[in-house]
Amino acid sequence: MAEDELITLARLHRVATRYADWRGREVDVPRETLVAVLAALGVDASGPAAVRSALERRAGPGPLLPPVVVLRRGAAASPPEVPDGPAELSVALDSGEVVALPGGLAAGLPPDVPCGWHRLRARAHDRQGDRYESAPLLLAPAALRRPERAWGFTVQLYSLRSGGSWGMGDLRDLADFAVWSARGPGAGFTLVNPLHATEAVPPIGPSPYSPMSRRFAAPIYLRVEDLPEYAALSAAGRERVAALAAPLRVPPHGVAAPRADALIDRDAVWAAKLEALELLHRVPLSDRERREFEEFRAREGKALTAYATWCAISEEHGADWRRWPAPLREAGSPAVADAARRLASRVDLHAWLQWRLDGQLGAAQRAAREAGMPVGVVHDLAVGVAHGGADSWIYRDLMAPGMSVGAPPDEFNQLGQDWGQPPWRPDRLAGAAYAPFREMLAATLRHGGGLRLDHAMQVSRLWWVPEGGSPAEGTYVGYDRDALLGCLIWEAERAGAVVVGEDLGTVEPEVRAGLAERGVLGTSLLWFEHDAEGRPKPPGEWRELSLATVGTHDMPPITGFLHGDHIALRERLGLLTGPAAEQAAEHRRRLAGWLALLHAEGLLAAGPEEVLAALADGSPAFDAAVVSALHAFLGRTPARLAGIALADAVGERRTQNQPGTVDEYPNWRVPLADAEGRAVLLDDLPGRRLNLGR
C-alpha cells in the first residue's frame, strides 16, 4: 500500500497522521494505528485495494447539505457546492415562517432570525436532476457574556462529609456548603466534581470521571431524609432508615475522633441508601406529585426510559452490558422491551430516583443563589463514559468500537493515559444532529450556574487508543469544533451559565482561541503557567478569560506538592520514566522560581532558599505561608474566576487521584482531612481558620 494514500484517507476522516508531543517534537503515527482507527470509523483500510476504493467513494458526489448546520450570530458560512451551480437556500424557522436566503449562507442569516434550532432547505439542479434536501440548523449566539470577577471553592463533594450525611458528601451538604461559603468567606461559586450516574448496584466505581451515564445523575448523592416521602414514613420506617444510616455516620469532634485514614466506602453507602430509597419509593405519591412525576418522565423522554431500563437489567446481569445475554445487548431489541415490562417496578424506581435527584440538585442551586452567589454551583462534565455503562448501551451505534479515549504522554503522565471510555463517532454524532450531546449539556446546566468542560479538547479532537495498544500508540481524531461549540454556547446561553474549558496539556492554539472567542473561559493552572523561557509568569501576564487555580484533582494539594509527594508516589508505583533524583531536582528548580516570584511580589516573607531548606528537611514550617501566598497570587491575576481547592484551604496533603493507577492508589476515596491528618467535616468549617490568602 502506498503510504501517502493511507495518509490521504486518514486526513479525509480527520485522523491525525502525525502530531506534536508535549515537548514539541513531531511524532509519526504508526500505520497499524491508522488502519485500526479508520476501521472504527467504518472505513476499510486493510490493504491497498481497500484504501483506493475508500478514496474513490469519497471522491463521488455527495449530499447538498451536511447532516447538521451550525452557525454563529453574525458569522457567514461556506455555501453548499453542487456541480452545475449554487443551491437555492431557505430557512424554515422554529415558528413556522420560511426565510429565503438569496445570498446563500455566505451572506449570513438575516439579523431577525432568532437564535435556536431551525431547518435549512436546499434546492439544486445538477447532473443528478432536481435535488431537494433539508438539515437541522442551529443559530448560536456569537459569544457568551463574560462573568464578573469572582472567586469560589473547588470541592470533591463525596469527600466533604457532615454529621448528617451517610459516610460521603451529598446534595444537602452541597447546598449547606454553598450557603456557608457565600455568607461567610464570600465565595461566588462552588465547583464540584462530576455528579454523573454510577452503577445501579455495587460494586460502585470510585471515579467520577468514568461514569455509567453523563446524561443522568448518581442517586448515591441523595439526602434520604430530605425526600418528601421520608416525612410520610411510619415510625418503624424511620427507625429502619436511621438504623441503615447509623454505621455510616461520621461522629462530630468531641464525641469520637473521626478516622481520617478510613476511606470512603461507596459500596456500603449505596447498599444502605438503596434499601432506604426502596422503602421510600413504596410510599404512595399524592395526585399532584404523580402529575409532576409524569411530567418529568415526559420531559426526559426516551432517554430516561432507556437509562432506567439499563439500571433494572443491570441489577440482574451486572453493570457491564457487554457481558449480558446477547439479546439484551441491543437497547432497542424485543428482548429488552420484554425485560422492561417484566421489571416495570424497578424501571419506575430508577426513574423516580432521577426525579428526586432533579429536585435536590435544583434546591442546591437555589440555596447558593439565594445566599448571594452570583454564579452558584458549577458542574463538571466528564469526557466520556465507561465502556459497559448505560450511555454506551443506549448510544451504542454512535460509539467507535474497539477504541478508548485517553491522552498521549505528557510531563505529569509520562506513559500516557487510557481512560477506558469509548469515543463518539464524529460522523454518527453529526448524523444525530448532536442530540445526545445537546441533551447531556441541557441536563447538566438545568440546575447550575456554570459548567466545567473536563478536557476541553473533547469539542475539537480526542486521543483514540486502539484496544490492546498502549496510550502512546494512539492518535488524534478530529470533531466538528464549530458545531460542538455552537451547541455548547446555545445551551449555556439558554441557562444563563458560565462555561470553563479545561484546556491544559497539548491543546491546539486554535482551540484555545476558539473557546475565548466564544466567551468560554480557559483554565490557568499555576504550576503550569510559565513563559517561553520556563520562568513563572507574573500575575499581570495571565489570561483574563480563565478560571485560575493552583492545582488540579490529578495532582497533590499544595502542601503535598511542595514536599514532592507526587514524585515519591509515582516512583513507588513505577510511573516515572526517568530517575527519581533527576525529577526531584527539576521539581526543586521550578519550585524555586515560584518561591522567588512570591517573595518578589511581597506575598512571601521568607526567601526561596530558606523555604527550600525547610522542605528538604521535611519541615512544615513554611507550608501555610506558601499556601496563603499562592492563593493571594491568584487574586492578583486578571482571571475572571479564581478557584481555591477546599483541600488546600484546610491543609490536606493527600491527592485525590493518581493518573495511571486503578487500585494501586485509593483514587477518589480520600475523605477531607487537615495537615495533621484529622478528618474535617462540613460542620467544622464555620469555626475553622481557612487558608484563603485573603
C-alpha positions as CSV (number, residue, x, y, z in Angstrom):
1,M,0.0,0.0,0.0
2,A,1.3,3.4,-0.8
3,E,1.7,5.2,2.5
4,D,0.6,8.5,1.0
5,E,-2.8,7.0,0.0
6,L,-3.3,5.8,3.6
7,I,-2.3,9.2,4.9
8,T,-4.7,11.0,2.5
9,L,-7.5,8.7,3.5
10,A,-6.8,9.2,7.2
11,R,-6.7,13.0,6.8
12,L,-10.0,13.0,4.9
13,H,-11.5,11.4,8.0
14,R,-9.8,13.9,10.4
15,V,-7.4,11.2,11.7
16,A,-4.0,12.7,12.6
17,T,-1.1,11.0,10.9
18,R,1.5,12.9,13.0
19,Y,1.3,15.2,16.0
20,A,3.4,17.3,18.2
21,D,4.1,15.8,21.6
22,W,4.3,17.7,24.9
23,R,7.9,18.6,24.3
24,G,7.1,20.0,20.8
25,R,8.6,17.1,18.9
26,E,6.8,15.8,15.8
27,V,5.7,12.1,16.1
28,D,4.5,9.9,13.2
29,V,1.5,7.8,13.9
30,P,2.1,4.0,13.3
31,R,0.4,2.6,10.2
32,E,-1.4,0.0,12.4
33,T,-3.0,2.7,14.4
34,L,-4.3,4.5,11.3
35,V,-5.8,1.3,10.0
36,A,-7.4,0.4,13.3
37,V,-8.9,3.9,13.8
38,L,-10.2,4.1,10.3
39,A,-11.9,0.7,10.9
40,A,-13.6,2.1,14.0
41,L,-14.9,4.9,11.7
42,G,-16.4,2.3,9.3
43,V,-13.6,2.7,6.7
44,D,-11.8,-0.4,5.5
45,A,-8.1,0.5,5.1
46,S,-6.7,-3.1,5.5
47,G,-4.9,-3.1,2.1
48,P,-4.1,-1.1,-1.0
49,A,-7.3,-2.0,-2.8
50,A,-9.4,-1.2,0.2
51,V,-7.8,2.2,0.6
52,R,-8.2,3.1,-3.1
53,S,-11.8,2.0,-3.0
54,A,-12.4,4.2,0.0
55,L,-10.8,7.1,-1.7
56,E,-12.9,6.7,-4.8
57,R,-16.1,6.7,-2.7
58,R,-15.0,9.9,-1.1
59,A,-14.5,11.5,-4.5
60,G,-18.0,10.7,-5.7
61,P,-21.0,13.2,-5.5
62,G,-22.1,14.0,-2.0
63,P,-25.3,15.5,-0.4
64,L,-26.2,19.1,-0.8
65,L,-26.1,19.7,2.9
66,P,-24.2,18.2,5.8
67,P,-26.1,16.3,8.5
68,V,-26.5,19.4,10.6
69,V,-25.5,23.1,10.1
70,V,-24.4,25.2,13.0
71,L,-23.8,29.0,12.6
72,R,-22.9,31.8,14.9
73,R,-24.8,35.0,15.1
74,G,-23.2,37.4,12.6
75,A,-21.0,34.8,11.0
76,A,-21.0,33.7,7.4
77,A,-20.6,30.1,6.2
78,S,-19.5,28.5,3.0
79,P,-22.5,27.8,0.7
80,P,-23.2,24.3,-0.4
81,E,-21.4,23.4,-3.6
82,V,-23.0,21.4,-6.5
83,P,-21.5,20.6,-9.9
84,D,-23.7,22.8,-12.0
85,G,-24.1,25.9,-9.8
86,P,-25.2,27.0,-6.3
87,A,-28.1,25.7,-4.4
88,E,-31.1,27.8,-3.6
89,L,-31.4,28.1,0.2
90,S,-34.1,29.0,2.7
91,V,-34.6,28.6,6.4
92,A,-37.8,27.2,8.0
93,L,-37.9,28.9,11.4
94,D,-39.0,27.2,14.5
95,S,-42.0,29.5,14.4
96,G,-43.1,28.1,11.0
97,E,-42.0,31.1,9.0
98,V,-39.8,30.5,5.9
99,V,-37.0,32.9,5.2
100,A,-35.3,32.9,1.7
101,L,-31.6,33.2,1.6
102,P,-30.9,34.7,-1.9
103,G,-27.3,35.5,-0.9
104,G,-26.7,32.0,0.5
105,L,-25.0,31.2,3.7
106,A,-22.0,33.3,2.7
107,A,-24.1,36.4,3.4
108,G,-25.1,35.1,6.8
109,L,-28.6,34.8,8.2
110,P,-30.9,37.9,8.4
111,P,-30.5,39.7,11.8
112,D,-34.1,39.0,12.8
113,V,-33.6,35.2,12.7
114,P,-33.7,34.2,16.4
115,C,-31.0,32.0,17.9
116,G,-32.1,28.4,18.3
117,W,-32.9,25.4,16.1
118,H,-34.4,25.8,12.7
119,R,-34.3,23.8,9.4
120,L,-32.2,24.7,6.4
121,R,-33.6,23.8,3.0
122,A,-31.7,23.4,-0.2
123,R,-32.8,23.0,-3.8
124,A,-30.4,22.5,-6.7
125,H,-30.4,21.2,-10.3
126,D,-27.3,19.3,-11.4
127,R,-26.4,16.1,-13.4
128,Q,-28.5,14.1,-11.0
129,G,-31.6,16.2,-11.7
130,D,-33.6,18.3,-9.3
131,R,-32.5,17.7,-5.7
132,Y,-34.2,18.8,-2.5
133,E,-32.6,18.4,0.9
134,S,-33.0,19.8,4.3
135,A,-31.0,19.6,7.5
136,P,-31.3,20.9,11.1
137,L,-29.8,24.4,11.5
138,L,-28.6,25.9,14.8
139,L,-28.0,29.6,15.0
140,A,-25.9,30.1,18.2
141,P,-25.1,33.3,19.9
142,A,-21.8,35.0,18.9
143,A,-20.4,34.5,22.4
144,L,-21.4,34.1,26.0
145,R,-21.3,37.1,28.3
146,R,-18.2,37.5,30.4
147,P,-18.8,36.7,34.0
148,E,-18.0,39.3,36.7
149,R,-14.8,38.6,38.7
150,A,-15.4,36.2,41.5
151,W,-13.6,33.5,43.5
152,G,-15.0,30.2,44.7
153,F,-14.2,26.9,46.2
154,T,-13.4,23.7,44.2
155,V,-14.8,20.7,46.1
156,Q,-14.7,16.9,45.7
157,L,-18.3,16.6,47.1
158,Y,-18.0,12.9,48.1
159,S,-15.1,13.8,50.4
160,L,-17.0,16.6,52.2
161,R,-18.8,14.7,54.9
162,S,-21.1,16.1,57.5
163,G,-22.8,14.8,60.6
164,G,-26.0,14.3,58.6
165,S,-24.6,12.6,55.5
166,W,-24.2,8.9,55.1
167,G,-20.5,8.4,55.0
168,M,-19.9,10.7,52.0
169,G,-20.9,14.1,50.9
170,D,-24.4,14.5,49.4
171,L,-26.6,17.2,47.8
172,R,-27.7,18.6,51.2
173,D,-24.1,19.0,52.1
174,L,-23.6,20.8,48.7
175,A,-26.4,23.2,49.5
176,D,-25.2,23.8,53.1
177,F,-21.6,24.3,51.9
178,A,-22.6,26.8,49.2
179,V,-24.7,28.8,51.7
180,W,-21.9,28.9,54.3
181,S,-19.2,29.8,51.8
182,A,-21.3,32.6,50.2
183,R,-22.3,34.2,53.5
184,G,-19.1,33.5,55.3
185,P,-15.9,33.8,53.2
186,G,-17.9,35.4,50.4
187,A,-17.4,32.8,47.6
188,G,-19.2,33.4,44.3
189,F,-19.3,29.8,43.1
190,T,-18.8,26.2,44.1
191,L,-17.2,24.0,41.5
192,V,-17.9,20.3,42.2
193,N,-16.7,17.0,40.8
194,P,-19.0,15.3,38.2
195,L,-22.2,14.0,39.8
196,H,-22.8,11.6,36.9
197,A,-24.6,8.3,37.3
198,T,-22.7,5.4,38.7
199,E,-23.5,1.7,38.7
200,A,-27.0,0.7,39.8
201,V,-25.8,-1.9,42.2
202,P,-22.4,-2.5,44.0
203,P,-19.6,-2.6,43.2
204,I,-19.6,1.2,42.6
205,G,-16.7,2.6,40.6
206,P,-15.0,5.4,42.6
207,S,-14.0,7.6,39.7
208,P,-16.5,10.5,39.0
209,Y,-14.8,10.8,35.6
210,S,-15.7,7.3,34.5
211,P,-19.5,7.2,34.9
212,M,-22.2,5.0,33.6
213,S,-24.0,8.0,32.2
214,R,-23.3,11.6,31.7
215,R,-26.9,12.3,30.9
216,F,-28.2,11.4,34.4
217,A,-27.0,11.9,38.0
218,A,-25.9,9.5,40.7
219,P,-28.6,8.7,43.3
220,I,-25.9,8.0,45.8
221,Y,-25.8,11.8,46.3
222,L,-29.4,12.0,47.5
223,R,-30.0,13.0,51.1
224,V,-32.6,10.4,52.1
225,E,-34.1,12.4,55.0
226,D,-34.8,15.4,52.7
227,L,-37.1,13.5,50.4
228,P,-40.9,14.2,50.8
229,E,-41.6,10.5,51.2
230,Y,-39.5,10.4,54.4
231,A,-42.0,12.6,56.2
232,A,-44.7,10.1,55.4
233,L,-42.9,7.1,56.7
234,S,-44.3,5.3,59.7
235,A,-42.3,5.3,63.0
236,A,-41.0,1.9,62.2
237,G,-39.9,3.0,58.7
238,R,-38.0,5.9,60.1
239,E,-36.3,3.7,62.6
240,R,-35.2,1.4,59.8
241,V,-33.8,4.4,57.9
242,A,-31.9,5.5,61.0
243,A,-30.5,2.0,61.5
244,L,-29.2,1.9,57.9
245,A,-27.6,5.3,58.3
246,A,-26.0,4.8,61.7
247,P,-23.0,2.7,60.8
248,L,-22.1,5.3,58.1
249,R,-22.4,8.5,60.1
250,V,-19.2,10.3,60.9
251,P,-19.2,11.4,64.6
252,P,-18.6,15.1,65.3
253,H,-15.5,16.2,67.1
254,G,-15.8,15.9,70.8
255,V,-17.9,12.7,70.6
256,A,-15.3,10.4,68.9
257,A,-12.4,11.3,66.7
258,P,-13.3,10.7,63.1
259,R,-10.8,8.4,61.4
260,A,-9.2,10.3,58.5
261,D,-7.5,7.1,57.3
262,A,-10.8,5.3,56.8
263,L,-11.6,5.5,53.0
264,I,-14.9,6.4,51.6
265,D,-16.8,3.1,51.0
266,R,-19.3,3.8,48.2
267,D,-20.5,0.2,48.2
268,A,-21.6,0.3,51.8
269,V,-23.1,3.8,51.3
270,W,-25.1,2.8,48.2
271,A,-26.2,-0.6,49.7
272,A,-27.7,1.2,52.7
273,K,-29.2,4.1,50.7
274,L,-30.7,1.8,48.1
275,E,-32.6,-0.1,50.8
276,A,-33.8,3.1,52.3
277,L,-34.8,4.6,49.0
278,E,-36.7,1.4,48.1
279,L,-38.6,1.8,51.3
280,L,-39.5,5.4,50.4
281,H,-40.4,4.5,46.8
282,R,-43.2,2.4,48.2
283,V,-44.8,5.5,49.8
284,P,-47.8,6.5,47.5
285,L,-47.5,9.8,45.7
286,S,-50.2,12.4,46.0
287,D,-52.2,13.3,42.9
288,R,-50.1,16.4,42.5
289,E,-46.8,14.6,42.9
290,R,-47.9,11.9,40.5
291,R,-48.6,14.6,37.9
292,E,-45.3,16.1,38.5
293,F,-43.5,12.8,38.2
294,E,-45.3,12.0,34.9
295,E,-44.4,15.5,33.6
296,F,-40.8,14.8,34.5
297,R,-40.8,11.5,32.7
298,A,-42.4,13.1,29.6
299,R,-39.8,15.9,29.6
300,E,-36.9,13.4,29.9
301,G,-38.4,11.2,27.2
302,K,-36.9,8.0,25.8
303,A,-33.5,8.7,27.3
304,L,-34.8,8.4,30.8
305,T,-36.8,5.2,30.0
306,A,-33.7,3.6,28.4
307,Y,-31.5,4.6,31.3
308,A,-34.0,3.3,33.9
309,T,-34.3,0.1,31.9
310,W,-30.5,-0.3,31.8
311,C,-30.4,0.1,35.6
312,A,-33.1,-2.5,36.1
313,I,-31.5,-5.1,33.8
314,S,-28.0,-4.4,35.3
315,E,-29.4,-5.3,38.7
316,E,-29.9,-8.8,37.4
317,H,-26.9,-9.2,35.0
318,G,-24.3,-6.7,36.2
319,A,-23.2,-3.2,35.2
320,D,-21.3,-4.2,32.0
321,W,-23.9,-4.7,29.3
322,R,-21.2,-6.4,27.1
323,R,-21.5,-9.4,29.5
324,W,-25.3,-9.6,29.4
325,P,-27.1,-12.3,27.4
326,A,-26.8,-11.4,23.7
327,P,-30.5,-10.5,23.1
328,L,-30.2,-7.8,25.8
329,R,-27.1,-6.1,24.4
330,E,-29.2,-4.1,21.9
331,A,-31.2,-1.3,23.7
332,G,-33.9,-1.4,21.1
333,S,-34.4,-5.2,20.9
334,P,-37.6,-7.1,21.6
335,A,-35.8,-8.9,24.5
336,V,-35.1,-5.5,26.2
337,A,-38.8,-4.5,25.7
338,D,-39.9,-7.7,27.4
339,A,-37.4,-7.2,30.2
340,A,-38.7,-3.6,30.8
341,R,-42.2,-4.9,31.1
342,R,-41.2,-7.7,33.5
343,L,-39.1,-5.2,35.6
344,A,-41.6,-2.4,35.4
345,S,-41.4,-1.7,39.1
346,R,-37.6,-1.4,39.1
347,V,-37.7,0.8,36.0
348,D,-40.2,3.0,37.8
349,L,-37.8,3.1,40.9
350,H,-34.9,4.3,38.8
351,A,-36.9,6.9,37.0
352,W,-38.3,8.1,40.4
353,L,-34.7,8.4,41.7
354,Q,-33.8,10.7,38.8
355,W,-36.9,12.8,39.6
356,R,-35.9,13.2,43.2
357,L,-32.3,14.0,42.2
358,D,-33.6,16.7,39.9
359,G,-35.4,18.2,42.9
360,Q,-32.4,18.2,45.2
361,L,-30.0,19.5,42.5
362,G,-32.4,22.4,42.0
363,A,-32.6,23.0,45.7
364,A,-28.8,23.2,45.9
365,Q,-28.5,25.8,43.2
366,R,-31.4,27.8,44.6
367,A,-29.8,27.8,48.0
368,A,-26.5,29.0,46.5
369,R,-28.1,31.9,44.6
370,E,-30.3,33.0,47.4
371,A,-27.2,33.1,49.7
372,G,-25.7,35.7,47.4
373,M,-23.6,33.7,44.9
374,P,-23.6,35.3,41.5
375,V,-22.8,32.0,39.8
376,G,-23.8,29.3,42.2
377,V,-23.0,25.6,41.6
378,V,-20.6,24.9,38.7
379,H,-21.0,21.3,37.5
380,D,-18.2,19.3,35.9
381,L,-18.8,17.4,32.7
382,A,-16.6,14.3,32.3
383,V,-15.0,13.4,28.9
384,G,-16.8,10.2,28.4
385,V,-18.4,7.1,30.0
386,A,-17.4,3.6,30.9
387,H,-17.3,1.0,28.0
388,G,-20.1,-1.1,29.6
389,G,-22.2,1.7,31.0
390,A,-25.7,3.0,30.3
391,D,-24.7,5.6,27.7
392,S,-22.6,3.3,25.7
393,W,-25.5,0.8,25.6
394,I,-28.2,3.5,24.8
395,Y,-26.0,5.2,22.2
396,R,-24.1,2.1,21.0
397,D,-24.4,2.9,17.4
398,L,-22.9,6.3,17.9
399,M,-19.8,5.0,19.6
400,A,-16.5,3.9,18.0
401,P,-16.0,0.2,18.6
402,G,-12.6,-1.1,19.8
403,M,-11.4,2.4,20.8
404,S,-10.8,4.1,24.1
405,V,-10.3,7.8,24.8
406,G,-7.1,8.8,26.6
407,A,-4.1,11.2,26.4
408,P,-0.6,11.0,24.9
409,P,2.4,11.0,27.2
410,D,3.0,14.4,28.9
411,E,5.1,15.9,31.7
412,F,3.0,14.6,34.6
413,N,1.8,11.3,33.0
414,Q,4.8,10.2,31.1
415,L,3.3,6.8,30.0
416,G,0.2,8.4,28.6
417,Q,-3.3,7.6,29.7
418,D,-6.1,5.3,28.7
419,W,-9.3,6.3,30.3
420,G,-11.3,3.2,29.2
421,Q,-14.1,5.2,27.6
422,P,-15.5,4.8,24.1
423,P,-15.4,7.9,21.9
424,W,-18.3,9.3,19.9
425,R,-18.0,8.6,16.2
426,P,-17.9,12.1,14.7
427,D,-19.9,11.2,11.6
428,R,-22.7,9.4,13.5
429,L,-22.9,12.1,16.2
430,A,-23.4,14.7,13.5
431,G,-25.9,12.4,11.8
432,A,-27.9,12.5,15.0
433,A,-27.8,16.3,14.9
434,Y,-25.7,16.1,18.1
435,A,-28.9,15.4,20.1
436,P,-27.3,13.2,22.8
437,F,-24.6,15.8,23.3
438,R,-27.1,18.6,23.5
439,E,-29.4,16.8,25.9
440,M,-26.5,16.0,28.1
441,L,-25.5,19.7,28.2
442,A,-29.1,20.8,28.9
443,A,-29.4,18.3,31.8
444,T,-26.1,19.3,33.4
445,L,-26.9,23.0,33.1
446,R,-30.5,22.8,34.3
447,H,-29.6,23.2,37.9
448,G,-26.3,25.0,37.8
449,G,-24.8,28.4,37.2
450,G,-21.9,27.0,35.2
451,L,-20.3,24.1,33.5
452,R,-16.7,23.0,33.6
453,L,-15.8,21.0,30.4
454,D,-13.2,18.4,31.5
455,H,-10.6,18.0,28.8
456,A,-11.9,20.8,26.6
457,M,-10.4,19.2,23.6
458,Q,-13.4,16.9,23.5
459,V,-15.1,19.6,21.4
460,S,-12.3,19.5,18.8
461,R,-10.3,16.3,18.9
462,L,-9.8,13.3,21.1
463,W,-6.9,10.9,21.6
464,W,-8.1,7.4,20.4
465,V,-6.3,4.4,21.7
466,P,-6.9,1.1,19.8
467,E,-7.9,-1.8,22.0
468,G,-4.9,-3.7,23.2
469,G,-2.4,-0.9,22.4
470,S,-0.6,1.4,24.8
471,P,-1.7,5.0,25.2
472,A,1.4,6.1,23.3
473,E,0.2,4.1,20.2
474,G,-2.9,6.2,19.8
475,T,-3.7,9.2,17.6
476,Y,-6.0,12.3,17.5
477,V,-9.3,12.1,15.8
478,G,-11.0,15.4,14.9
479,Y,-14.6,16.5,15.5
480,D,-16.6,19.4,14.1
481,R,-15.4,22.1,16.6
482,D,-17.7,24.8,15.3
483,A,-20.8,22.5,15.6
484,L,-20.0,21.2,19.1
485,L,-19.1,24.7,20.4
486,G,-22.3,26.1,18.8
487,C,-24.3,23.5,20.7
488,L,-22.4,24.3,23.9
489,I,-22.8,28.0,23.6
490,W,-26.5,27.8,22.8
491,E,-27.3,25.6,25.8
492,A,-25.2,27.7,28.1
493,E,-26.9,30.9,26.8
494,R,-30.3,29.4,27.5
495,A,-29.3,28.5,31.0
496,G,-27.5,31.9,31.7
497,A,-24.4,29.9,32.7
498,V,-20.7,30.4,32.6
499,V,-18.6,27.8,30.8
500,V,-15.0,26.8,31.7
501,G,-12.9,24.7,29.4
502,E,-10.1,22.6,31.0
503,D,-7.6,23.4,28.2
504,L,-4.4,22.1,29.9
505,G,-1.8,19.9,28.2
506,T,-1.3,19.6,24.4
507,V,-4.1,21.8,23.3
508,E,-4.1,23.2,19.8
509,P,-3.7,27.0,19.9
510,E,-6.8,27.4,17.6
511,V,-8.9,25.5,20.2
512,R,-7.9,28.0,22.9
513,A,-8.6,30.9,20.6
514,G,-11.9,29.4,19.5
515,L,-13.0,29.0,23.1
516,A,-12.0,32.5,24.1
517,E,-13.7,34.0,21.0
518,R,-17.0,32.4,22.1
519,G,-16.7,33.5,25.7
520,V,-15.7,30.2,27.1
521,L,-13.1,30.6,29.9
522,G,-9.9,28.6,29.8
523,T,-8.1,27.1,32.7
524,S,-4.9,28.6,34.1
525,L,-3.1,26.2,36.4
526,L,-0.4,28.0,38.4
527,W,2.1,25.2,38.3
528,F,1.9,25.2,34.5
529,E,2.0,29.0,33.9
530,H,5.5,29.6,32.5
531,D,6.8,31.9,29.8
532,A,8.8,30.8,26.8
533,E,11.9,30.5,28.9
534,G,10.3,28.4,31.5
535,R,10.0,31.2,34.1
536,P,6.9,31.5,36.2
537,K,4.5,34.1,34.8
538,P,4.0,37.3,36.9
539,P,0.3,37.8,37.7
540,G,-0.2,40.6,35.1
541,E,0.7,38.2,32.3
542,W,-2.1,35.7,33.0
543,R,-5.2,35.3,30.9
544,E,-8.2,37.3,31.8
545,L,-10.7,34.8,30.3
546,S,-9.9,31.9,32.5
547,L,-10.5,30.1,35.8
548,A,-7.2,30.4,37.7
549,T,-6.3,27.7,40.2
550,V,-3.1,26.5,41.8
551,G,-3.5,22.8,41.2
552,T,-5.9,20.2,40.0
553,H,-7.5,17.0,41.2
554,D,-4.9,14.9,39.4
555,M,-2.1,16.5,41.5
556,P,-1.5,16.6,45.2
557,P,-2.8,19.5,47.2
558,I,-0.3,22.4,47.5
559,T,1.3,21.1,50.7
560,G,1.9,17.7,49.2
561,F,3.2,19.2,46.0
562,L,5.7,21.4,48.0
563,H,7.1,18.3,49.6
564,G,7.3,16.4,46.3
565,D,4.8,13.8,47.4
566,H,3.8,13.2,43.7
567,I,7.4,12.2,42.8
568,A,7.7,9.7,45.7
569,L,4.3,8.2,44.9
570,R,5.0,7.8,41.2
571,E,8.4,6.3,41.9
572,R,6.7,3.8,44.3
573,L,4.1,2.9,41.6
574,G,6.6,2.6,38.8
575,L,5.2,5.5,36.9
576,L,8.4,7.6,36.4
577,T,10.2,7.4,33.1
578,G,13.4,8.8,34.5
579,P,15.5,8.7,37.7
580,A,13.6,10.0,40.8
581,A,16.6,12.1,41.8
582,E,16.5,14.0,38.4
583,Q,12.8,14.5,38.8
584,A,13.2,15.8,42.3
585,A,16.0,18.2,41.2
586,E,13.8,19.6,38.4
587,H,10.9,19.9,40.8
588,R,13.1,21.9,43.2
589,R,14.3,24.1,40.4
590,R,10.8,25.0,39.3
591,L,9.6,25.4,42.8
592,A,12.4,27.9,43.5
593,G,11.2,30.0,40.6
594,W,7.7,30.3,42.1
595,L,9.0,30.9,45.6
596,A,11.3,33.7,44.3
597,L,8.3,35.3,42.4
598,L,6.1,35.1,45.5
599,H,8.9,36.8,47.5
600,A,9.4,39.5,44.9
601,E,5.7,40.2,44.9
602,G,5.8,40.7,48.6
603,L,3.5,37.8,49.3
604,L,6.0,35.6,51.0
605,A,8.4,37.0,53.6
606,A,10.8,34.1,53.5
607,G,13.3,33.8,50.6
608,P,13.3,30.7,48.4
609,E,16.5,29.3,49.9
610,E,15.0,29.3,53.4
611,V,11.8,27.7,52.3
612,L,13.6,25.0,50.2
613,A,15.9,24.2,53.1
614,A,12.9,23.6,55.3
615,L,11.2,21.4,52.7
616,A,14.4,19.4,52.3
617,D,14.3,18.6,56.0
618,G,10.6,17.6,55.7
619,S,9.7,20.6,57.9
620,P,6.2,22.1,57.5
621,A,7.4,25.5,58.9
622,F,6.5,27.4,55.7
623,D,3.7,25.3,54.4
624,A,0.8,27.6,55.5
625,A,2.7,30.7,54.4
626,V,3.3,29.4,50.9
627,V,-0.3,28.2,50.6
628,S,-1.5,31.7,51.6
629,A,0.9,33.4,49.2
630,L,-0.2,31.3,46.3
631,H,-3.9,32.0,46.9
632,A,-3.2,35.7,47.2
633,F,-1.2,35.5,44.0
634,L,-4.3,34.2,42.2
635,G,-6.2,37.3,43.4
636,R,-3.6,39.5,41.6
637,T,-4.1,37.9,38.2
638,P,-6.8,39.3,35.8
639,A,-8.5,35.9,35.7
640,R,-12.3,36.3,35.8
641,L,-12.7,33.4,38.1
642,A,-10.3,32.1,40.8
643,G,-10.7,28.7,42.3
644,I,-9.4,27.7,45.7
645,A,-9.5,24.0,46.5
646,L,-11.1,23.3,49.8
647,A,-8.5,20.7,50.4
648,D,-5.8,23.4,50.2
649,A,-7.8,25.7,52.4
650,V,-7.9,23.1,55.3
651,G,-4.3,21.9,54.8
652,E,-5.0,18.5,53.2
653,R,-1.8,16.8,51.9
654,R,-3.1,13.7,50.1
655,T,-4.0,13.7,46.5
656,Q,-7.4,12.6,45.3
657,N,-6.3,10.8,42.1
658,Q,-3.1,9.4,40.7
659,P,-3.4,9.1,36.9
660,G,-2.2,5.8,35.6
661,T,-3.5,3.8,38.6
662,V,-6.7,1.9,39.4
663,D,-6.3,0.1,42.7
664,E,-2.6,0.8,43.4
665,Y,-3.8,4.1,45.0
666,P,-7.1,4.8,46.7
667,N,-8.3,7.2,43.9
668,W,-11.4,9.3,44.6
669,R,-11.8,7.6,48.1
670,V,-9.9,10.0,50.3
671,P,-12.1,11.9,52.8
672,L,-11.2,15.5,53.6
673,A,-8.6,16.0,56.4
674,D,-6.3,18.7,57.7
675,A,-2.5,19.0,57.7
676,E,-2.3,16.7,60.8
677,G,-4.4,14.0,59.1
678,R,-7.5,14.7,61.2
679,A,-10.8,14.4,59.5
680,V,-12.5,17.7,58.6
681,L,-16.3,17.8,58.5
682,L,-18.6,20.3,56.9
683,D,-19.9,21.0,60.4
684,D,-16.3,22.1,61.4
685,L,-15.8,24.8,58.7
686,P,-17.6,27.7,60.3
687,G,-15.3,27.6,63.3
688,R,-12.1,26.9,61.4
689,R,-9.5,29.3,60.2
690,L,-9.1,28.6,56.5
691,N,-6.0,29.5,54.5
692,L,-7.6,31.5,51.7
693,G,-4.8,34.1,51.2
694,R,-7.3,37.0,51.6
